[in-house]
Amino acid sequence: MIQPYTDAIQQLVDSLAARLHHSVAVDDERGSLIASSRHFGDEDKIRIDVVLSRRLPAPAAAYLYSFGLATSDKPVSIPANPSLGLKARRAYPIRDHRRLLGYLWLIDDRAERFDELVAECVAQLAARLWERSHHIAEEEQQRRVLVTDLLRGGEGLTRAARSLVERGLVGAEDEIVVIVADPATEPDAVAASAAEPAGPPVRDEPDVRTLPAVLGNRGVVLVSGQHEVERGAARVAEALRRSVRPEAGAADSRDGCFGLSNAGRLDRAPGLFRQAVLASFAAAELPELAPVLSWRDTGFYGPLMLAAVEAPDLGVTPEIAALNARRGTDSLAHTAEVFLDAAGDTSTASEQLMIHRTTLYYRLTQIENSTGWDLKNGRDRLTLHLGLKVQRLLDSGIPALLRREDAHGRSS
């Protein structure tokens, strides 16, 4: 159903264009085209591209916004940039009580002579754009609830799946892939970035749709499509990695890590969510797998993590629990993990631990005495290595997150 504000915005744009004999365009605050009038011979390459794709090309957006549009409450004149195919234009910020709602654009190097007429239109557009913004926010919240119910499973799964299909948000024949960010990445930033229009389709890339949500302390994106959805989801995850930075105060300054599930139908969503959560953990904890990791690429680590979540006591023996009694970078558990990650190379391990090799040998002897295991024995080393990885997973909060979702699904 076309919302009343849509017609009202278009009528205001067309009316102003007819009075000025200039083409008029209105974007939202993110640079996506909302409405445009007919052209009067004043269009340029950028205007045509925007009308076709509904989105400003990135180089043009960077140039236009470099003139302080996002913070200005007054019209801003922008010089031509022939290299971008951009004529001189004037931008009129549209605000409601200082909240930026969008921009009105005129292509003209002397557009300030129209400021008085445009100001009347901008005041009317502000009311309509506020209605539009409020409606979009409500719809987005409803979509997030549906995605959350789908991924949590239980009785809400079937209802959420049916609603997503009925609303045209996911195709009845689509497969889905779940993307989950690690907790160092701000969840709402992930959701906001995934919700932004992606621009025109990329040649030879799968056509997929995205639905963001937030579960626990993690940003989640549901990717759906009929063909090569895993490849499409990998492209979405890579775009998220580039656009979303970890939260301030995160342990390091690396890009965020993202886990992707295998592809499956809507009724498998809770299991796919679990895959993606565990893959995101592996990507964050294992540098060689970071920063974007799909479930199928977790190798042996995938089944290990599943086993750890389902039966934690199987992997964490009393010997390993004892090593973890003392936490920190100088703990025996940390020393053992770094040593085993380095495949027993004492030179590499001592360098990574920033200790003298003699100190490392002393700690390794303590580890053997504490556990009763021989670090020259392959079976003992494997038991210790896997147990330490399981312990790290159990300490991460992921089992509690998955238990909460399972419990919510059963009680819904």
Sequence and secondary structure as in RCSB ss.txt:
>XXXX:A:sequence
MIQPYTDAIQQLVDSLAARLHHSVAVDDERGSLIASSRHFGDEDKIRIDVVLSRRLPAPAAAYLYSFGLATSDKP
VSIPANPSLGLKARRAYPIRDHRRLLGYLWLIDDRAERFDELVAECVAQLAARLWERSHHIAEEEQQRRVLVTDL
LRGGEGLTRAARSLVERGLVGAEDEIVVIVADPATEPDAVAASAAEPAGPPVRDEPDVRTLPAVLGNRGVVLVSG
QHEVERGAARVAEALRRSVRPEAGAADSRDGCFGLSNAGRLDRAPGLFRQAVLASFAAAELPELAPVLSWRDTGF
YGPLMLAAVEAPDLGVTPEIAALNARRGTDSLAHTAEVFLDAAGDTSTASEQLMIHRTTLYYRLTQIENSTGWDL
KNGRDRLTLHLGLKVQRLLDSGIPALLRREDAHGRSS
>XXXX:A:secstr
   HHHHHHHHHHHHHHHHHTS EEEEETTSBEEEE    S   HHHHHHHHHSB  HHHHHHHHTT TTT SS 
EEE  BGGGTB  EEEEEEEETTEEEEEEEEE TTGGGGHHHHHHHHHHHHHHHHHHHHHHHHHHHHHHHHHHHH
HH THHHHHHHHHHHHTTSS TT EEEEEEE TTB HHHHHHHHHS   S  TT    EEEEEEETTEEEEEEEE
SSSHHHHHHHHHHHHHHH  B TT SS S   EEE   B GGGHHHHHHHHHHHHHHHHH TTT SEEEGGGSTT
HHHHHHHHHH GGGT  HHHHHHTTS STTSHHHHHHHHHHTTT HHHHHHHHTS HHHHHHHHHHHHHHH   T
TSHHHHHHHHHHHHHHHHHHTTHHHHHHHHHHHHHH 
